[in-house]
Amino acid sequence: NSRGTTSLLKDSISFTEVAASGLFEGHDLLRRGFTSVKSELLPSHPLELTEKNFQLNQDKTNFATLRNIQGIHAPLKLQMEFRAVKQVQRLPFLHSSNIAMDILRGNDECIGFEDILNDPSQSEVMGEPHIMMEHKLGLL
């Protein structure tokens, strides 16, 4: 029965697909690069994405309210001030409190989590200044 053998061959996996995908192999770094476990993880809770984007959503709401009350010039002026404050930074190996951004957002009088326990991404470990500057300038 030739029809039966063709249907069996159609359902089977070819040897090249097995060799290329590596059913029993690890991840092929040369072909696919490094894997990132963090990118493969999905949010564990529905509110996690909302919490990550809280400041962005709050800024959008404040800009919309400001536009409705004072007109288009008020949120544009505030956005230009935000951009100017973001451009002024310390050297990459020095810790910065970003007090100007806190003042513009009105968070300078609030005590939050990062004020007491510090942000985990802002560790006190000093990096190598020369390497960090070369990385920032795009030399590495």
C-alpha positions as CSV (number, residue, x, y, z in Angstrom):
1,N,0.0,0.0,0.0
2,S,1.9,3.0,-1.2
3,R,-0.6,5.5,0.2
4,G,0.0,4.2,3.7
5,T,3.8,4.7,3.5
6,T,3.5,8.2,2.2
7,S,1.2,9.2,5.0
8,L,3.7,7.7,7.5
9,L,6.6,9.6,5.9
10,K,4.6,12.8,6.0
11,D,4.0,12.5,9.8
12,S,7.6,11.7,10.6
13,I,10.3,14.2,11.3
14,S,13.2,14.4,8.9
15,F,16.8,13.9,10.1
16,T,17.8,17.4,9.1
17,E,15.1,18.9,11.3
18,V,16.2,16.8,14.3
19,A,19.9,17.8,13.7
20,A,19.1,21.5,13.3
21,S,16.7,21.8,16.2
22,G,18.7,19.5,18.5
23,L,16.0,17.6,20.3
24,F,18.6,16.3,22.8
25,E,21.1,19.1,22.5
26,G,21.5,22.3,24.6
27,H,21.1,25.8,23.1
28,D,23.4,26.5,20.2
29,L,25.2,29.7,21.0
30,L,26.8,30.1,17.6
31,R,23.5,30.0,15.7
32,R,21.0,31.5,18.1
33,G,23.1,33.7,20.5
34,F,22.6,34.0,24.2
35,T,19.3,33.2,25.8
36,S,17.7,35.5,28.3
37,V,15.6,33.9,30.9
38,K,14.0,37.2,31.9
39,S,12.6,37.7,28.3
40,E,11.0,34.3,28.4
41,L,9.2,34.9,31.6
42,L,5.6,36.1,31.5
43,P,4.2,38.4,34.2
44,S,3.2,36.3,37.2
45,H,0.3,38.5,38.1
46,P,-2.1,40.6,36.0
47,L,-1.2,43.8,37.9
48,E,2.5,43.4,37.3
49,L,2.5,45.3,34.0
50,T,0.4,48.0,35.4
51,E,2.8,48.5,38.3
52,K,5.8,48.6,36.0
53,N,4.1,51.3,33.9
54,F,2.7,53.3,36.8
55,Q,4.8,56.4,36.4
56,L,4.2,56.5,32.7
57,N,0.5,56.2,33.1
58,Q,0.5,58.8,35.9
59,D,2.4,61.2,33.7
60,K,-0.1,60.7,30.8
61,T,-3.0,61.3,33.1
62,N,-1.4,64.5,34.5
63,F,-0.6,65.8,31.0
64,A,-4.2,65.2,29.9
65,T,-5.6,66.9,33.0
66,L,-3.1,69.8,32.6
67,R,-4.1,70.2,28.9
68,N,-7.8,70.3,29.7
69,I,-7.3,72.9,32.4
70,Q,-4.6,75.2,31.0
71,G,-4.3,74.4,27.3
72,I,-1.8,72.7,25.1
73,H,1.2,74.9,26.1
74,A,1.3,73.6,29.7
75,P,2.0,69.9,29.1
76,L,4.4,70.8,26.2
77,K,6.4,73.1,28.6
78,L,6.5,70.3,31.2
79,Q,7.7,67.7,28.7
80,M,10.5,70.0,27.5
81,E,11.6,70.4,31.1
82,F,11.5,66.6,31.6
83,R,13.7,66.2,28.6
84,A,16.2,68.9,29.7
85,V,16.4,67.3,33.2
86,K,17.0,63.8,31.7
87,Q,19.9,65.0,29.6
88,V,21.8,66.4,32.6
89,Q,23.4,63.5,34.3
90,R,26.4,62.7,36.4
91,L,29.2,60.4,35.1
92,P,28.0,56.9,34.7
93,F,30.0,55.5,37.6
94,L,28.6,58.1,40.1
95,H,25.3,57.7,41.9
96,S,22.6,60.3,41.0
97,S,19.5,61.0,43.1
98,N,17.7,62.7,40.2
99,I,16.3,65.4,42.5
100,A,15.3,67.7,39.7
101,M,13.1,65.0,38.2
102,D,11.5,64.4,41.6
103,I,10.8,68.1,42.0
104,L,9.2,68.3,38.5
105,R,7.0,65.3,39.3
106,G,6.1,66.5,42.8
107,N,7.8,63.5,44.5
108,D,10.3,65.5,46.4
109,E,8.1,65.6,49.5
110,C,7.0,62.0,49.4
111,I,8.9,59.2,51.1
112,G,8.8,56.0,49.1
113,F,10.3,52.5,48.9
114,E,13.5,53.7,47.1
115,D,14.1,56.4,49.7
116,I,14.3,53.9,52.6
117,L,15.5,50.6,51.1
118,N,17.1,52.0,48.0
119,D,16.5,50.8,44.5
120,P,18.1,47.4,43.9
121,S,19.4,48.5,40.5
122,Q,21.2,51.4,42.1
123,S,23.7,49.4,44.1
124,E,26.6,51.0,45.9
125,V,29.2,49.0,44.1
126,M,31.5,51.3,42.3
127,G,32.3,50.1,38.7
128,E,35.5,50.7,36.8
129,P,35.2,54.4,35.7
130,H,37.3,54.0,32.5
131,I,35.3,51.0,31.2
132,M,32.0,52.6,32.0
133,M,32.8,55.8,30.2
134,E,34.1,53.9,27.2
135,H,30.8,51.9,27.1
136,K,28.7,55.1,27.4
137,L,30.7,56.8,24.6
138,G,30.3,53.7,22.4
139,L,34.0,52.9,22.3
140,L,33.5,49.3,23.5
